Amino acid sequence: METSTATHQSAIAVDPLDRLPAVLAVRGVRKSQHHNDIKSGLYTQPVKLGPRASGWPRSEVAALNAARIAGKSADDIRALVQKLMAARASMA
């Protein structure tokens, strides 16, 4: 029984969460633009960590940055955001 628990835990990938200052630094945008992108569906919603704390999975930040660097259109990025949010929901 102990072995199966250890195997299950190792199968779950841990994705670190980055807080807003780190996300803004990586993206190179100001807070107002970041929030506008969230409202426009161009960035994923934050993960609530507590009443006054939230963060974004590092893999999502990297995927969205890669899409922008690749020159993806706004529609392509919105589709990626929907895919990332769906994947996040399926893990719950």
Phi and psi in degrees as GROMACS dihedral restraints (atoms count N, CA, C in turn):
[ dihedral_restraints ]
;  ai    aj    ak    al  type     phi  dphi    fc
    3     4     5     6     1   -63.4    20    10
    4     5     6     7     1   -37.4    20    10
    6     7     8     9     1   -64.7    20    10
    7     8     9    10     1   -41.9    20    10
    9    10    11    12     1   -66.4    20    10
   10    11    12    13     1   -35.0    20    10
   12    13    14    15     1   -65.4    20    10
   13    14    15    16     1   -43.8    20    10
   15    16    17    18     1   -64.3    20    10
   16    17    18    19     1   -39.6    20    10
   18    19    20    21     1   -65.2    20    10
   19    20    21    22     1   -43.2    20    10
   21    22    23    24     1   -62.3    20    10
   22    23    24    25     1   -43.7    20    10
   24    25    26    27     1   -65.7    20    10
   25    26    27    28     1   -36.3    20    10
   27    28    29    30     1   -73.7    20    10
   28    29    30    31     1   -21.3    20    10
   30    31    32    33     1   -77.4    20    10
   31    32    33    34     1   -19.0    20    10
   33    34    35    36     1   -86.1    20    10
   34    35    36    37     1   119.7    20    10
   36    37    38    39     1   -81.0    20    10
   37    38    39    40     1   135.2    20    10
   39    40    41    42     1   -97.1    20    10
   40    41    42    43     1   122.3    20    10
   42    43    44    45     1  -109.1    20    10
   43    44    45    46     1   110.5    20    10
   45    46    47    48     1   -60.5    20    10
   46    47    48    49     1   149.0    20    10
   48    49    50    51     1  -101.1    20    10
   49    50    51    52     1   132.3    20    10
   51    52    53    54     1  -101.8    20    10
   52    53    54    55     1   134.4    20    10
   54    55    56    57     1   -78.1    20    10
   55    56    57    58     1   168.5    20    10
   57    58    59    60     1   -54.1    20    10
   58    59    60    61     1   -47.1    20    10
   60    61    62    63     1   -58.0    20    10
   61    62    63    64     1   -38.3    20    10
   63    64    65    66     1   -68.4    20    10
   64    65    66    67     1   -40.5    20    10
   66    67    68    69     1   -64.9    20    10
   67    68    69    70     1   -43.8    20    10
   69    70    71    72     1   -62.6    20    10
   70    71    72    73     1   -39.5    20    10
   72    73    74    75     1   -64.5    20    10
   73    74    75    76     1   -42.0    20    10
   75    76    77    78     1   -69.6    20    10
   76    77    78    79     1   -39.5    20    10
   78    79    80    81     1   -75.6    20    10
   79    80    81    82     1   -31.6    20    10
   81    82    83    84     1    77.6    20    10
   82    83    84    85     1    29.5    20    10
   84    85    86    87     1  -125.5    20    10
   85    86    87    88     1   164.9    20    10
   87    88    89    90     1   -85.9    20    10
   88    89    90    91     1   165.0    20    10
   90    91    92    93     1   -57.7    20    10
   91    92    93    94     1   -40.5    20    10
   93    94    95    96     1   -62.9    20    10
   94    95    96    97     1   -41.5    20    10
   96    97    98    99     1   -67.2    20    10
   97    98    99   100     1   -39.1    20    10
   99   100   101   102     1   -59.8    20    10
  100   101   102   103     1   -47.9    20    10
  102   103   104   105     1   -67.0    20    10
  103   104   105   106     1   -35.5    20    10
  105   106   107   108     1   -62.6    20    10
  106   107   108   109     1   -39.8    20    10
  108   109   110   111     1   -64.3    20    10
  109   110   111   112     1   -38.6    20    10
  111   112   113   114     1   -63.6    20    10
  112   113   114   115     1   -47.4    20    10
  114   115   116   117     1   -62.8    20    10
  115   116   117   118     1   -32.6    20    10
  117   118   119   120     1   -84.8    20    10
  118   119   120   121     1    -1.8    20    10
  120   121   122   123     1    79.6    20    10
  121   122   123   124     1    16.4    20    10
  123   124   125   126     1   -97.6    20    10
  124   125   126   127     1     3.1    20    10
  126   127   128   129     1  -152.7    20    10
  127   128   129   130     1   149.4    20    10
  129   130   131   132     1   -69.8    20    10
  130   131   132   133     1   154.0    20    10
  132   133   134   135     1   -69.1    20    10
  133   134   135   136     1   151.2    20    10
  135   136   137   138     1   -73.4    20    10
  136   137   138   139     1   158.6    20    10
  138   139   140   141     1   -91.8    20    10
  139   140   141   142     1   122.7    20    10
  141   142   143   144     1   -73.6    20    10
  142   143   144   145     1   126.5    20    10
  144   145   146   147     1  -102.9    20    10
  145   146   147   148     1   -16.8    20    10
  147   148   149   150     1   179.9    20    10
  148   149   150   151     1  -173.5    20    10
  150   151   152   153     1   -61.7    20    10
  151   152   153   154     1   -31.2    20    10
  153   154   155   156     1  -128.3    20    10
  154   155   156   157     1    22.7    20    10
  156   157   158   159     1  -137.0    20    10
  157   158   159   160     1   138.8    20    10
  159   160   161   162     1  -149.5    20    10
  160   161   162   163     1   165.6    20    10
  162   163   164   165     1  -157.6    20    10
  163   164   165   166     1   175.5    20    10
  165   166   167   168     1  -125.6    20    10
  166   167   168   169     1   137.3    20    10
  168   169   170   171     1   -58.5    20    10
  169   170   171   172     1   132.7    20    10
  171   172   173   174     1   -58.9    20    10
  172   173   174   175     1   -34.9    20    10
  174   175   176   177     1   -65.4    20    10
  175   176   177   178     1   -34.7    20    10
  177   178   179   180     1   -68.9    20    10
  178   179   180   181     1   -42.0    20    10
  180   181   182   183     1   -58.8    20    10
  181   182   183   184     1   -45.5    20    10
  183   184   185   186     1   -65.1    20    10
  184   185   186   187     1   -42.3    20    10
  186   187   188   189     1   -64.3    20    10
  187   188   189   190     1   -42.0    20    10
  189   190   191   192     1   -69.8    20    10
  190   191   192   193     1   -38.0    20    10
  192   193   194   195     1   -64.6    20    10
  193   194   195   196     1   -41.4    20    10
  195   196   197   198     1   -62.8    20    10
  196   197   198   199     1   -38.9    20    10
  198   199   200   201     1   -64.2    20    10
  199   200   201   202     1   -41.2    20    10
  201   202   203   204     1   -66.9    20    10
  202   203   204   205     1   -42.5    20    10
  204   205   206   207     1   -62.5    20    10
  205   206   207   208     1   -36.4    20    10
  207   208   209   210     1   -74.6    20    10
  208   209   210   211     1    -5.0    20    10
  210   211   212   213     1    79.9    20    10
  211   212   213   214     1    24.3    20    10
  213   214   215   216     1   -63.3    20    10
  214   215   216   217     1   149.4    20    10
  216   217   218   219     1   -74.3    20    10
  217   218   219   220     1   166.4    20    10
  219   220   221   222     1   -60.0    20    10
  220   221   222   223     1   -38.4    20    10
  222   223   224   225     1   -65.4    20    10
  223   224   225   226     1   -39.8    20    10
  225   226   227   228     1   -63.6    20    10
  226   227   228   229     1   -40.0    20    10
  228   229   230   231     1   -69.5    20    10
  229   230   231   232     1   -39.0    20    10
  231   232   233   234     1   -60.7    20    10
  232   233   234   235     1   -40.9    20    10
  234   235   236   237     1   -63.7    20    10
  235   236   237   238     1   -40.4    20    10
  237   238   239   240     1   -64.2    20    10
  238   239   240   241     1   -42.0    20    10
  240   241   242   243     1   -60.0    20    10
  241   242   243   244     1   -44.1    20    10
  243   244   245   246     1   -61.9    20    10
  244   245   246   247     1   -41.1    20    10
  246   247   248   249     1   -64.3    20    10
  247   248   249   250     1   -43.3    20    10
  249   250   251   252     1   -65.4    20    10
  250   251   252   253     1   -40.8    20    10
  252   253   254   255     1   -68.0    20    10
  253   254   255   256     1   -37.4    20    10
  255   256   257   258     1   -65.5    20    10
  256   257   258   259     1   -40.9    20    10
  258   259   260   261     1   -65.2    20    10
  259   260   261   262     1   -38.4    20    10
  261   262   263   264     1   -64.8    20    10
  262   263   264   265     1   -42.7    20    10
  264   265   266   267     1   -65.1    20    10
  265   266   267   268     1   -35.1    20    10
  267   268   269   270     1   -72.2    20    10
  268   269   270   271     1   -18.0    20    10
  270   271   272   273     1   -80.3    20    10
  271   272   273   274     1   -18.1    20    10
